[in-house]
Amino acid sequence: MQTITKAVITAGGYATRFLPITKAVPKEMLPLGDKPVIHYILAELEAAGITDVLFLIGRGRESLMNYFDKNYEVDDFLERRVTQTPDAKVIQKSTNFFGKMNLYFRRVPLPKGVADCVQHAASFVGNEPFVLAYCDDVFFNGNPTTEMLSAYQKNGKPAVVAATVPWKEAHRYGIITTAGQIVEKPSQPTSNLVAVGRYLLPGGFCQNLGTDIVAALNQIPEKNIVTTKAKRFDAGNKYGFFEAFKYVMAQSD
C-alpha cells in the first residue's frame, strides 16, 4: 500500500466566532497553554509520519509562517543565558519547530468556502492520497491521523475521522449516516456520530472537487469511518477552546 506523506491544512477563514481578536491574531495562533492550536495539529501529523504539509492561508496569516521559522536571536539568547546567569537552567527548546518536516505556505484569495480553499492544493498533492486537516479540532491522548493511516493500510480506502458528541450539539456538525454519508448540520440529527476535521482523501480529489466539500466527500464510493479513541476538543468555538485550554493546563507541570 502506498505510504502517505502529504497533508493539507486549511487556515484561510475569517474565524468570526472569535472576533474581535481574530482581526489581528489568526485563530490557529490562539494559545492552548504555551503553544498555539496549530502546534498541536502539526505534532499530530508529524507523529503519524507526515513529512510534507501545505498550509492554505488567508490574508493576515503571516504569523503562522513566523511561528514555524527558526528565530536565531531567541535561540542565541537561550544559549547565552545559561553561560551568563549562574542559576539559569538549560532550556531544551529551540525555535526551529518541526525542522524535519517540509512546510509550504500558499495564500488563498478571498475565502469562498472550504472547497474553494482546498482546490488550491491540487498541484501540491497531484494524484497522491493525502490527509486534510481542519484547525477547529484538536486531539490529545491519541492520534486520529495515525488511526486513519492504519485503516488505509489494511484496505486502501479513504477515511473520515468520527467522534460522538452530545445529542444537543449534534446539529452543529456533519452527521455520519449508517451508509457512511455526511449530512451537514441537519435540523433533526439522526445520529450523534459526527465528522471531526480529519480526512484521508484519494489522489485526484482536488481536481474534481467542485464547490461543495461535503458533496465531494459523499461521492467517494467507499471509505473507512474511523471513530477516534483520542480525546477531542472543538477549538473552533470559544467554549470548546476554553475547555481545551483548561485540559492542557491541567496536564502541565
LOVEXPA-258922 format. One record per residue (C-alpha): residue number from 1; x, y, z; residue in three letters. Coordinates in Angstrom, 2 decimals. Layout:
# residues N
i=NUM | xx=X | yy=Y | zz=Z | aa=ALA
...
END
This chain:
# residues 253
i=1 | xx=0.00 | yy=0.00 | zz=0.00 | aa=MET
i=2 | xx=1.22 | yy=3.49 | zz=-0.82 | aa=GLN
i=3 | xx=2.86 | yy=5.42 | zz=2.02 | aa=THR
i=4 | xx=1.06 | yy=8.70 | zz=2.63 | aa=ILE
i=5 | xx=3.39 | yy=11.59 | zz=3.39 | aa=THR
i=6 | xx=1.42 | yy=14.72 | zz=2.43 | aa=LYS
i=7 | xx=-1.11 | yy=16.76 | zz=4.36 | aa=ALA
i=8 | xx=-3.07 | yy=19.94 | zz=3.67 | aa=VAL
i=9 | xx=-4.18 | yy=22.31 | zz=6.43 | aa=ILE
i=10 | xx=-6.88 | yy=24.88 | zz=5.78 | aa=THR
i=11 | xx=-6.27 | yy=28.17 | zz=7.57 | aa=ALA
i=12 | xx=-7.93 | yy=30.77 | zz=5.40 | aa=GLY
i=13 | xx=-11.24 | yy=31.64 | zz=7.05 | aa=GLY
i=14 | xx=-12.25 | yy=34.76 | zz=8.95 | aa=TYR
i=15 | xx=-12.86 | yy=32.96 | zz=12.29 | aa=ALA
i=16 | xx=-15.83 | yy=35.20 | zz=13.02 | aa=THR
i=17 | xx=-16.76 | yy=33.27 | zz=16.16 | aa=ARG
i=18 | xx=-13.60 | yy=34.64 | zz=17.80 | aa=PHE
i=19 | xx=-13.95 | yy=38.26 | zz=16.76 | aa=LEU
i=20 | xx=-12.63 | yy=40.79 | zz=17.54 | aa=PRO
i=21 | xx=-9.30 | yy=39.14 | zz=18.44 | aa=ILE
i=22 | xx=-9.10 | yy=37.36 | zz=15.09 | aa=THR
i=23 | xx=-8.93 | yy=40.70 | zz=13.33 | aa=LYS
i=24 | xx=-5.25 | yy=40.68 | zz=14.30 | aa=ALA
i=25 | xx=-4.44 | yy=37.16 | zz=15.57 | aa=VAL
i=26 | xx=-5.19 | yy=34.08 | zz=13.45 | aa=PRO
i=27 | xx=-7.42 | yy=31.59 | zz=15.22 | aa=LYS
i=28 | xx=-4.75 | yy=28.95 | zz=14.61 | aa=GLU
i=29 | xx=-2.33 | yy=31.01 | zz=16.70 | aa=MET
i=30 | xx=-4.51 | yy=31.28 | zz=19.78 | aa=LEU
i=31 | xx=-2.70 | yy=29.63 | zz=22.71 | aa=PRO
i=32 | xx=-3.53 | yy=26.36 | zz=24.39 | aa=LEU
i=33 | xx=-1.08 | yy=26.62 | zz=27.27 | aa=GLY
i=34 | xx=2.26 | yy=27.76 | zz=25.88 | aa=ASP
i=35 | xx=1.64 | yy=26.51 | zz=22.35 | aa=LYS
i=36 | xx=-0.79 | yy=27.71 | zz=19.70 | aa=PRO
i=37 | xx=-3.51 | yy=25.48 | zz=18.28 | aa=VAL
i=38 | xx=-1.55 | yy=24.90 | zz=15.08 | aa=ILE
i=39 | xx=1.38 | yy=23.43 | zz=17.01 | aa=HIS
i=40 | xx=-0.75 | yy=20.55 | zz=18.29 | aa=TYR
i=41 | xx=-2.03 | yy=19.81 | zz=14.80 | aa=ILE
i=42 | xx=1.48 | yy=19.71 | zz=13.32 | aa=LEU
i=43 | xx=2.65 | yy=17.47 | zz=16.17 | aa=ALA
i=44 | xx=-0.21 | yy=15.07 | zz=15.40 | aa=GLU
i=45 | xx=0.73 | yy=14.93 | zz=11.72 | aa=LEU
i=46 | xx=4.44 | yy=14.53 | zz=12.41 | aa=GLU
i=47 | xx=3.82 | yy=11.67 | zz=14.84 | aa=ALA
i=48 | xx=1.74 | yy=9.94 | zz=12.15 | aa=ALA
i=49 | xx=4.63 | yy=10.05 | zz=9.68 | aa=GLY
i=50 | xx=3.56 | yy=13.02 | zz=7.56 | aa=ILE
i=51 | xx=6.61 | yy=14.81 | zz=6.14 | aa=THR
i=52 | xx=5.19 | yy=17.41 | zz=3.73 | aa=ASP
i=53 | xx=2.50 | yy=19.89 | zz=4.76 | aa=VAL
i=54 | xx=0.83 | yy=22.63 | zz=2.74 | aa=LEU
i=55 | xx=-0.83 | yy=25.47 | zz=4.67 | aa=PHE
i=56 | xx=-3.59 | yy=27.19 | zz=2.75 | aa=LEU
i=57 | xx=-3.63 | yy=30.57 | zz=4.45 | aa=ILE
i=58 | xx=-5.67 | yy=33.73 | zz=4.12 | aa=GLY
i=59 | xx=-4.69 | yy=37.35 | zz=4.36 | aa=ARG
i=60 | xx=-3.06 | yy=38.33 | zz=7.65 | aa=GLY
i=61 | xx=-1.77 | yy=34.84 | zz=8.46 | aa=ARG
i=62 | xx=1.92 | yy=35.72 | zz=8.28 | aa=GLU
i=63 | xx=2.35 | yy=34.92 | zz=11.97 | aa=SER
i=64 | xx=1.86 | yy=31.24 | zz=11.10 | aa=LEU
i=65 | xx=4.90 | yy=31.41 | zz=8.86 | aa=MET
i=66 | xx=6.87 | yy=33.28 | zz=11.51 | aa=ASN
i=67 | xx=6.00 | yy=30.73 | zz=14.17 | aa=TYR
i=68 | xx=7.47 | yy=27.85 | zz=12.19 | aa=PHE
i=69 | xx=10.51 | yy=29.79 | zz=11.04 | aa=ASP
i=70 | xx=13.69 | yy=29.50 | zz=13.10 | aa=LYS
i=71 | xx=14.33 | yy=32.56 | zz=15.27 | aa=ASN
i=72 | xx=18.11 | yy=32.83 | zz=15.56 | aa=TYR
i=73 | xx=18.01 | yy=35.71 | zz=18.03 | aa=GLU
i=74 | xx=15.89 | yy=33.80 | zz=20.54 | aa=VAL
i=75 | xx=17.93 | yy=30.61 | zz=20.16 | aa=ASP
i=76 | xx=21.12 | yy=32.59 | zz=20.73 | aa=ASP
i=77 | xx=19.63 | yy=34.26 | zz=23.80 | aa=PHE
i=78 | xx=18.63 | yy=30.92 | zz=25.33 | aa=LEU
i=79 | xx=22.12 | yy=29.56 | zz=24.77 | aa=GLU
i=80 | xx=23.92 | yy=32.63 | zz=26.15 | aa=ARG
i=81 | xx=21.68 | yy=32.90 | zz=29.20 | aa=ARG
i=82 | xx=22.95 | yy=29.60 | zz=30.54 | aa=VAL
i=83 | xx=26.57 | yy=30.77 | zz=30.40 | aa=THR
i=84 | xx=25.92 | yy=34.29 | zz=31.69 | aa=GLN
i=85 | xx=23.48 | yy=33.62 | zz=34.52 | aa=THR
i=86 | xx=24.78 | yy=31.33 | zz=37.31 | aa=PRO
i=87 | xx=21.41 | yy=29.94 | zz=38.34 | aa=ASP
i=88 | xx=19.90 | yy=29.67 | zz=34.81 | aa=ALA
i=89 | xx=18.68 | yy=26.24 | zz=33.83 | aa=LYS
i=90 | xx=19.37 | yy=24.70 | zz=30.45 | aa=VAL
i=91 | xx=16.18 | yy=25.02 | zz=28.43 | aa=ILE
i=92 | xx=15.76 | yy=22.18 | zz=25.98 | aa=GLN
i=93 | xx=13.88 | yy=24.27 | zz=23.46 | aa=LYS
i=94 | xx=14.55 | yy=25.57 | zz=20.00 | aa=SER
i=95 | xx=12.56 | yy=27.88 | zz=17.80 | aa=THR
i=96 | xx=13.09 | yy=25.50 | zz=14.88 | aa=ASN
i=97 | xx=9.79 | yy=23.73 | zz=15.43 | aa=PHE
i=98 | xx=9.22 | yy=20.69 | zz=13.20 | aa=PHE
i=99 | xx=12.54 | yy=21.26 | zz=11.48 | aa=GLY
i=100 | xx=12.46 | yy=17.80 | zz=9.90 | aa=LYS
i=101 | xx=9.17 | yy=18.46 | zz=8.12 | aa=MET
i=102 | xx=8.80 | yy=20.25 | zz=4.80 | aa=ASN
i=103 | xx=6.33 | yy=23.10 | zz=5.36 | aa=LEU
i=104 | xx=4.82 | yy=25.05 | zz=2.48 | aa=TYR
i=105 | xx=2.51 | yy=28.06 | zz=2.51 | aa=PHE
i=106 | xx=0.13 | yy=29.22 | zz=-0.17 | aa=ARG
i=107 | xx=-2.05 | yy=32.28 | zz=0.17 | aa=ARG
i=108 | xx=-5.65 | yy=31.76 | zz=-0.83 | aa=VAL
i=109 | xx=-7.59 | yy=34.78 | zz=-2.15 | aa=PRO
i=110 | xx=-10.85 | yy=35.96 | zz=-0.61 | aa=LEU
i=111 | xx=-12.31 | yy=32.93 | zz=1.23 | aa=PRO
i=112 | xx=-15.18 | yy=31.29 | zz=-0.62 | aa=LYS
i=113 | xx=-15.60 | yy=28.16 | zz=1.46 | aa=GLY
i=114 | xx=-13.59 | yy=25.04 | zz=2.20 | aa=VAL
i=115 | xx=-13.93 | yy=23.51 | zz=-1.26 | aa=ALA
i=116 | xx=-12.58 | yy=26.62 | zz=-2.95 | aa=ASP
i=117 | xx=-9.69 | yy=26.69 | zz=-0.49 | aa=CYS
i=118 | xx=-8.73 | yy=23.02 | zz=-0.92 | aa=VAL
i=119 | xx=-8.69 | yy=23.30 | zz=-4.70 | aa=GLN
i=120 | xx=-5.54 | yy=25.38 | zz=-4.31 | aa=HIS
i=121 | xx=-3.75 | yy=22.24 | zz=-3.09 | aa=ALA
i=122 | xx=-4.20 | yy=20.43 | zz=-6.42 | aa=ALA
i=123 | xx=-0.64 | yy=20.93 | zz=-7.69 | aa=SER
i=124 | xx=0.81 | yy=20.05 | zz=-4.27 | aa=PHE
i=125 | xx=-0.92 | yy=16.67 | zz=-3.83 | aa=VAL
i=126 | xx=-1.20 | yy=15.72 | zz=-7.50 | aa=GLY
i=127 | xx=-2.54 | yy=12.19 | zz=-7.83 | aa=ASN
i=128 | xx=-1.35 | yy=11.10 | zz=-4.39 | aa=GLU
i=129 | xx=-3.69 | yy=10.37 | zz=-1.48 | aa=PRO
i=130 | xx=-3.32 | yy=12.92 | zz=1.29 | aa=PHE
i=131 | xx=-4.54 | yy=14.00 | zz=4.71 | aa=VAL
i=132 | xx=-6.79 | yy=17.03 | zz=5.03 | aa=LEU
i=133 | xx=-6.86 | yy=18.66 | zz=8.47 | aa=ALA
i=134 | xx=-9.11 | yy=21.43 | zz=9.76 | aa=TYR
i=135 | xx=-7.87 | yy=23.62 | zz=12.59 | aa=CYS
i=136 | xx=-11.12 | yy=23.58 | zz=14.58 | aa=ASP
i=137 | xx=-10.39 | yy=20.17 | zz=16.09 | aa=ASP
i=138 | xx=-7.53 | yy=19.32 | zz=18.46 | aa=VAL
i=139 | xx=-6.84 | yy=15.90 | zz=19.92 | aa=PHE
i=140 | xx=-4.99 | yy=14.57 | zz=22.95 | aa=PHE
i=141 | xx=-4.16 | yy=11.10 | zz=24.29 | aa=ASN
i=142 | xx=-4.31 | yy=9.58 | zz=20.86 | aa=GLY
i=143 | xx=-3.70 | yy=10.35 | zz=17.20 | aa=ASN
i=144 | xx=-6.61 | yy=10.35 | zz=14.75 | aa=PRO
i=145 | xx=-4.29 | yy=10.73 | zz=11.75 | aa=THR
i=146 | xx=-2.43 | yy=7.57 | zz=12.75 | aa=THR
i=147 | xx=-5.78 | yy=5.80 | zz=13.13 | aa=GLU
i=148 | xx=-6.80 | yy=6.83 | zz=9.60 | aa=MET
i=149 | xx=-3.49 | yy=5.74 | zz=8.09 | aa=LEU
i=150 | xx=-3.68 | yy=2.39 | zz=9.88 | aa=SER
i=151 | xx=-7.14 | yy=1.77 | zz=8.44 | aa=ALA
i=152 | xx=-5.91 | yy=2.76 | zz=4.98 | aa=TYR
i=153 | xx=-3.01 | yy=0.32 | zz=5.13 | aa=GLN
i=154 | xx=-5.49 | yy=-2.51 | zz=5.72 | aa=LYS
i=155 | xx=-7.81 | yy=-1.90 | zz=2.79 | aa=ASN
i=156 | xx=-6.62 | yy=1.09 | zz=0.76 | aa=GLY
i=157 | xx=-9.81 | yy=3.08 | zz=1.29 | aa=LYS
i=158 | xx=-10.04 | yy=6.81 | zz=2.04 | aa=PRO
i=159 | xx=-11.13 | yy=7.71 | zz=5.56 | aa=ALA
i=160 | xx=-13.12 | yy=10.10 | zz=7.71 | aa=VAL
i=161 | xx=-12.41 | yy=10.53 | zz=11.41 | aa=VAL
i=162 | xx=-15.53 | yy=10.49 | zz=13.55 | aa=ALA
i=163 | xx=-16.42 | yy=11.09 | zz=17.19 | aa=ALA
i=164 | xx=-19.59 | yy=11.17 | zz=19.22 | aa=THR
i=165 | xx=-20.87 | yy=14.48 | zz=20.57 | aa=VAL
i=166 | xx=-23.72 | yy=15.27 | zz=22.96 | aa=PRO
i=167 | xx=-27.07 | yy=14.96 | zz=21.19 | aa=TRP
i=168 | xx=-27.92 | yy=18.58 | zz=21.93 | aa=LYS
i=169 | xx=-24.84 | yy=19.66 | zz=19.95 | aa=GLU
i=170 | xx=-25.14 | yy=17.23 | zz=17.03 | aa=ALA
i=171 | xx=-26.99 | yy=19.71 | zz=14.79 | aa=HIS
i=172 | xx=-23.84 | yy=21.86 | zz=14.66 | aa=ARG
i=173 | xx=-21.81 | yy=19.19 | zz=12.84 | aa=TYR
i=174 | xx=-21.76 | yy=16.94 | zz=9.81 | aa=GLY
i=175 | xx=-23.63 | yy=13.82 | zz=10.86 | aa=ILE
i=176 | xx=-22.32 | yy=10.47 | zz=9.59 | aa=ILE
i=177 | xx=-25.09 | yy=8.13 | zz=8.48 | aa=THR
i=178 | xx=-25.07 | yy=4.33 | zz=8.64 | aa=THR
i=179 | xx=-24.30 | yy=4.37 | zz=4.92 | aa=ALA
i=180 | xx=-21.14 | yy=6.43 | zz=5.54 | aa=GLY
i=181 | xx=-22.56 | yy=9.65 | zz=4.10 | aa=GLN
i=182 | xx=-22.21 | yy=13.06 | zz=5.75 | aa=ILE
i=183 | xx=-25.29 | yy=15.21 | zz=6.32 | aa=VAL
i=184 | xx=-24.17 | yy=18.75 | zz=7.09 | aa=GLU
i=185 | xx=-25.77 | yy=20.40 | zz=10.13 | aa=LYS
i=186 | xx=-29.21 | yy=18.76 | zz=9.98 | aa=PRO
i=187 | xx=-32.02 | yy=20.39 | zz=11.94 | aa=SER
i=188 | xx=-33.07 | yy=16.97 | zz=13.28 | aa=GLN
i=189 | xx=-29.97 | yy=14.76 | zz=13.61 | aa=PRO
i=190 | xx=-30.50 | yy=11.01 | zz=13.35 | aa=THR
i=191 | xx=-27.14 | yy=10.27 | zz=14.97 | aa=SER
i=192 | xx=-24.60 | yy=11.92 | zz=17.24 | aa=ASN
i=193 | xx=-21.63 | yy=10.44 | zz=15.37 | aa=LEU
i=194 | xx=-20.03 | yy=13.34 | zz=13.52 | aa=VAL
i=195 | xx=-17.09 | yy=14.10 | zz=11.24 | aa=ALA
i=196 | xx=-14.37 | yy=15.87 | zz=13.18 | aa=VAL
i=197 | xx=-11.95 | yy=17.58 | zz=10.82 | aa=GLY
i=198 | xx=-9.55 | yy=14.85 | zz=9.69 | aa=ARG
i=199 | xx=-9.86 | yy=13.19 | zz=6.29 | aa=TYR
i=200 | xx=-7.74 | yy=10.85 | zz=4.24 | aa=LEU
i=201 | xx=-8.56 | yy=11.66 | zz=0.63 | aa=LEU
i=202 | xx=-7.82 | yy=9.86 | zz=-2.63 | aa=PRO
i=203 | xx=-5.49 | yy=11.07 | zz=-5.34 | aa=GLY
i=204 | xx=-7.14 | yy=13.46 | zz=-7.77 | aa=GLY
i=205 | xx=-9.64 | yy=14.65 | zz=-5.17 | aa=PHE
i=206 | xx=-8.78 | yy=18.33 | zz=-5.61 | aa=CYS
i=207 | xx=-9.19 | yy=18.28 | zz=-9.38 | aa=GLN
i=208 | xx=-12.81 | yy=17.09 | zz=-9.17 | aa=ASN
i=209 | xx=-13.81 | yy=18.97 | zz=-6.07 | aa=LEU
i=210 | xx=-16.47 | yy=21.39 | zz=-7.26 | aa=GLY
i=211 | xx=-17.88 | yy=23.95 | zz=-4.84 | aa=THR
i=212 | xx=-19.21 | yy=21.73 | zz=-2.03 | aa=ASP
i=213 | xx=-16.69 | yy=19.83 | zz=0.10 | aa=ILE
i=214 | xx=-19.33 | yy=17.65 | zz=1.76 | aa=VAL
i=215 | xx=-20.83 | yy=16.67 | zz=-1.60 | aa=ALA
i=216 | xx=-17.34 | yy=15.74 | zz=-2.82 | aa=ALA
i=217 | xx=-16.73 | yy=13.61 | zz=0.27 | aa=LEU
i=218 | xx=-20.05 | yy=11.85 | zz=-0.23 | aa=ASN
i=219 | xx=-19.10 | yy=11.00 | zz=-3.81 | aa=GLN
i=220 | xx=-16.24 | yy=8.82 | zz=-2.58 | aa=ILE
i=221 | xx=-17.83 | yy=5.38 | zz=-3.06 | aa=PRO
i=222 | xx=-16.18 | yy=3.54 | zz=-0.18 | aa=GLU
i=223 | xx=-14.40 | yy=4.92 | zz=2.83 | aa=LYS
i=224 | xx=-13.38 | yy=4.00 | zz=6.35 | aa=ASN
i=225 | xx=-15.31 | yy=5.69 | zz=9.12 | aa=ILE
i=226 | xx=-12.71 | yy=5.79 | zz=11.88 | aa=VAL
i=227 | xx=-14.15 | yy=6.53 | zz=15.32 | aa=THR
i=228 | xx=-11.16 | yy=8.01 | zz=17.09 | aa=THR
i=229 | xx=-10.02 | yy=6.91 | zz=20.51 | aa=LYS
i=230 | xx=-8.31 | yy=10.25 | zz=21.11 | aa=ALA
i=231 | xx=-9.75 | yy=12.94 | zz=23.35 | aa=LYS
i=232 | xx=-11.16 | yy=15.63 | zz=21.09 | aa=ARG
i=233 | xx=-11.98 | yy=19.30 | zz=21.66 | aa=PHE
i=234 | xx=-13.82 | yy=21.63 | zz=19.31 | aa=ASP
i=235 | xx=-11.45 | yy=24.59 | zz=19.44 | aa=ALA
i=236 | xx=-13.42 | yy=26.32 | zz=16.71 | aa=GLY
i=237 | xx=-15.74 | yy=27.97 | zz=19.22 | aa=ASN
i=238 | xx=-14.96 | yy=29.90 | zz=22.38 | aa=LYS
i=239 | xx=-16.47 | yy=27.40 | zz=24.77 | aa=TYR
i=240 | xx=-14.74 | yy=24.38 | zz=23.30 | aa=GLY
i=241 | xx=-11.50 | yy=26.33 | zz=23.14 | aa=PHE
i=242 | xx=-11.80 | yy=27.20 | zz=26.82 | aa=PHE
i=243 | xx=-12.31 | yy=23.52 | zz=27.70 | aa=GLU
i=244 | xx=-9.25 | yy=22.60 | zz=25.65 | aa=ALA
i=245 | xx=-7.22 | yy=25.30 | zz=27.39 | aa=PHE
i=246 | xx=-8.25 | yy=24.01 | zz=30.81 | aa=LYS
i=247 | xx=-7.34 | yy=20.47 | zz=29.79 | aa=TYR
i=248 | xx=-3.88 | yy=21.47 | zz=28.59 | aa=VAL
i=249 | xx=-3.16 | yy=23.47 | zz=31.74 | aa=MET
i=250 | xx=-4.29 | yy=20.58 | zz=33.94 | aa=ALA
i=251 | xx=-1.70 | yy=18.35 | zz=32.22 | aa=GLN
i=252 | xx=1.19 | yy=20.82 | zz=32.53 | aa=SER
i=253 | xx=3.75 | yy=20.82 | zz=35.32 | aa=ASP
END
